Amino acid sequence: MDGRSPSGLRFPGLISQQQVAEVRRDLGRRLAAWRAERGLTQLQLARSICYSRSSVANAEIGRDASVRRFWQDADRAVDARGALLAAFD
């Protein structure tokens, strides 16, 4: 979506799918950085927040539009002090 309706009309302020995907990738990169800084593997983080390793991996590459609870738990587990949760919100 590029801010246009199916009829071709423009709607300023709408966020495109490309923009959403880039924000998700950025959020995932932030999670990976926080995790690495804390010396955690994806599996260790996953176990500490009761998710699968693949859920963490998908979140880190921006593939998963995880629920807020995931980001809340991940933020707490890597001691991001609200930075990840704020970025998700």
C-alpha positions as CSV (number, residue, x, y, z in Angstrom):
1,M,0.0,0.0,0.0
2,D,1.4,3.4,-0.9
3,G,-1.2,5.6,0.6
4,R,-3.6,5.1,-2.3
5,S,-7.0,3.5,-2.2
6,P,-7.9,0.8,-4.8
7,S,-9.5,3.5,-6.8
8,G,-6.2,5.4,-6.9
9,L,-7.1,8.2,-4.5
10,R,-4.3,9.3,-2.2
11,F,-4.7,9.3,1.5
12,P,-1.8,11.3,3.1
13,G,-0.6,9.9,6.3
14,L,-1.3,6.2,5.6
15,I,1.6,3.9,6.2
16,S,2.7,1.7,3.4
17,Q,3.3,-2.1,3.8
18,Q,6.9,-1.4,2.9
19,Q,7.2,1.1,5.8
20,V,5.7,-1.4,8.2
21,A,8.1,-4.1,7.1
22,E,11.1,-1.8,7.6
23,V,9.9,-0.8,11.1
24,R,9.6,-4.5,11.9
25,R,13.1,-5.2,10.6
26,D,14.5,-2.3,12.7
27,L,12.7,-3.5,15.8
28,G,14.1,-7.0,15.2
29,R,17.6,-5.6,14.8
30,R,17.2,-3.8,18.1
31,L,16.2,-7.0,19.8
32,A,19.1,-8.9,18.4
33,A,21.5,-6.2,19.5
34,W,20.1,-6.1,23.1
35,R,20.2,-9.9,23.2
36,A,23.8,-10.1,22.0
37,E,24.8,-7.4,24.4
38,R,23.5,-9.5,27.2
39,G,25.4,-12.5,25.9
40,L,22.2,-14.5,25.3
41,T,21.5,-16.9,22.5
42,Q,18.2,-17.0,20.8
43,L,17.4,-20.2,22.6
44,Q,18.3,-18.8,26.0
45,L,16.1,-15.7,25.4
46,A,13.3,-17.8,24.1
47,R,13.3,-20.1,27.1
48,S,13.4,-17.2,29.5
49,I,10.3,-15.7,27.9
50,C,8.4,-19.0,27.2
51,Y,8.6,-18.7,23.4
52,S,10.2,-20.9,20.8
53,R,13.7,-20.1,19.4
54,S,12.1,-19.7,16.0
55,S,9.7,-17.1,17.4
56,V,12.7,-15.1,18.6
57,A,14.5,-15.6,15.3
58,N,11.5,-14.5,13.3
59,A,11.1,-11.4,15.4
60,E,14.7,-10.6,14.9
61,I,14.4,-10.6,11.1
62,G,11.1,-8.7,11.2
63,R,9.1,-11.6,9.8
64,D,6.8,-12.0,12.8
65,A,4.3,-9.3,13.9
66,S,4.5,-10.6,17.4
67,V,2.0,-9.6,20.0
68,R,2.8,-6.9,22.5
69,R,3.3,-9.4,25.3
70,F,6.3,-10.9,23.4
71,W,8.0,-7.5,23.2
72,Q,7.1,-6.7,26.8
73,D,8.7,-10.0,28.0
74,A,11.7,-9.7,25.7
75,D,12.3,-6.1,26.8
76,R,12.3,-7.3,30.4
77,A,14.6,-10.3,29.7
78,V,17.3,-8.2,28.0
79,D,16.9,-5.3,30.4
80,A,16.1,-2.8,27.7
81,R,14.3,-0.7,30.2
82,G,11.3,-0.1,28.0
83,A,13.2,0.7,24.8
84,L,11.9,-2.4,22.8
85,L,8.4,-2.0,24.1
86,A,8.3,1.7,23.2
87,A,9.6,0.9,19.7
88,F,6.9,-1.8,19.3
89,D,4.2,0.6,20.4
